[in-house]
């Protein structure tokens, strides 16, 4: 069993990323109230057998069904709580990202330090692709980039106007984070190659003015 947990936290947002390999169980009860903002849960089943509850309200598109789960909790919606349970078997691997965005957070790219801006950009782009059902994961570990050129026509409308997203919860979340313009510029300048390495997000956050 190998587990790596990374937590990036500021007053306005907190992003937790857990990468697990081998036999491992993760459980958590999540709930939001009218005093909270958004909670985003993204479960990526990278390889092998990864069992989960697959709660009602999974916002992932058809192209990623069974491989990814995406939930957005918000007090204004009916989906305010989530029982999260992930169990990976021997030889399996998963990545679980949980993002907390405070109710008072608005246009995060103007308020976050570089490290958290990069984490927010990474989660935001992953949410868009998962919501659209674009199969961005690689079975061997999702450790490389992906050519998104053929998906420009479905991705660009959301980057330009988050209300183009089919789900209201997704649209409101993307509006709240305020990093879409930076991601769009980064994709266009790099030729729509989504590089999951940190240099892509550093570039996006440089466009946002968060990174020097």
N, C-alpha and C positions, 0 to 999 in steps of 0.2 A: 504494500500500500504506500502510495506517495500522495501527499496533499500539499499544495502551495496556496496560501491565502494572502492576498494583497488588499489592503484597505487604504483608500485615499479619501481624506475627510477634511471638510471645511464647514463653516457655519451654514452655508447655503446648500451644500450637497455632500453626499457621501456615496462612494462607489466601492463595493466589495466584489472581488473576483476570486473564486475558488476553483482551482484546477485539481481534479482528483484522478488518480490512476489505480487500478487494482480494486480490491474489495474495500468498499467504503460506504458509509451511510451518513447522509446529512439530513437533518430535520429542522424545520423552523416554522413558527406561526407568525404570519404577517397580517397586520390590520392597520387601517387608516381611519382617522376621524375628521371632522370638519376643521380641525386645527392643523391638519397635516397637508402636505402637498401631494406629490406623486411618488409611488413606489413602483419600480420597474424590475421585473424578474425575467431573465433570459437564460434558459437552460439549453446548452448545446451538447448533444450526445455525439462525441467525436468518433468513438469506435467501440465495438463490442456491445455487451449487454448492459444497458443502463436503464433501470426501472424507475418509474416515477408515477405520481398520482394522475398526471395529465388532467388537471382540474378543468371544469367548465370555464369558458372565458378565454381559452387559448387563442391568441390573435395571430398565430403564424399562418402564412399562406400555404396553399395546397402542396406546393413544390417541396416543402420541408416538413410535412406532416410525418410524425414518428421520429424525427431527428432533432427537432427544436420545439421548445415551448416558450411562449412569450405572453406575459401578463402585465397589465398596467392597472394598478390599484389607485383609485381616486375617490374622494369622499362624495363628489357630485354624481358618481355613477353607482350602479347597483353592485359593482364588483369592489367591495371594500375589504375583504379578508381573503386569505389564502393559506391553506395548509400545504406546506412544501415538504416533500420527502423525495430524496434521490438516493438510490442504492445502485452502486456499480459493482459488477462482478469481476472476477479475475480476468486480467487482460483487457479490461474496458477502460475508457477514459471519458471524462466530461469536463465541461467548463460551465460554471454557474456564476452569473453576474447579477448582483442586486444593486440597484441604484435608488438612492433616496434624494429626492429633490424637494426642498422646503417650499412651503406655500408662498413665502415671500421672495423666492428666487425668480428673477426675470432677466432675460438676456444674459445668460451666464458667462458668455464670452467676454463681457465687459467687467465681470466681477470675480472671476476665478483665477487662481494662480495657474501657471503653465501645466503642472503635473495633473491637476484635476480637470483642467480644460481638455487635455489629451484623452483622459479616461472618459469624459463626457462625449467627446467626438467619436471615440471608438464605440461606445455603447449606442449612441444615436444612429450611426451608420448601420450597425448590426441590427438594430430594431427595424430600420427601414427595409433592409434586405429580407429579414425574417418575415415581416408583415407582408411583403410582396411575394414571398415564397421563392425567392431567388436562391438556388442551392450554392451558397458560398462556402460551405464546409468541404474539406478534403478528408476522405476516409483515413488517410495516414496521419492525421493529427491537425489538420487545418493550420499548418505552420507556414504557409506561403501565401503569396498574393493571388489575385484573381482579375482577369480581364472582364470589366463590366461594360465594354463597348456595346455589345449587343443588347444591353438592358437600359441604355441611355434614355430611350423614349418613355420608359415606365418609371425610372428613378428621378429624372430631372423635374417632372411636374411637382413631385413632393418636395424636392429641395427648394423649388421656387415658391411653392405655396403649400404649406403643411396640411391645409384643409383639403387638399386633393387626396389625402389618405382615406381609405374606405371606412376606417373605424374612427369614431369621434375621440375615443381615448388616446389613440395614436396621434391624431391631429393636435389635440390639446397639449400633449406632452412635447411634441416637436416645436410647437409655438413657444412653450415655456422655456425650453433650453436655449433657444436663440443661436445655435451654432450651425444651422443649416447652410447659411451663405458661405461660411468658411470651408465646410466640407465640399460644397459645390465648386468653389474656386480651386481647391486642392485637386479634386478629381479632374477638372478640365485642364489644369496646367500639367498634370502628370499623365494625361491621356487616358483617363478613366481606367487606370490600373489601380485596383484597391490593394494596397500593400499593408498587410496586417502588422508589419513591423512598426516600431515606434516612430520611425522617420516620417511616415505619412502623416501621423497625427501631430508631430512636431511642426510639420509644414502647415497643416490646417490651422493650428493654434498661432503660428506666426502670422498667418493671414488675419486672424482674429485680434492680434495685438497682445496675446497672452504670453507668448514666448519671444525672447529676444532674437 
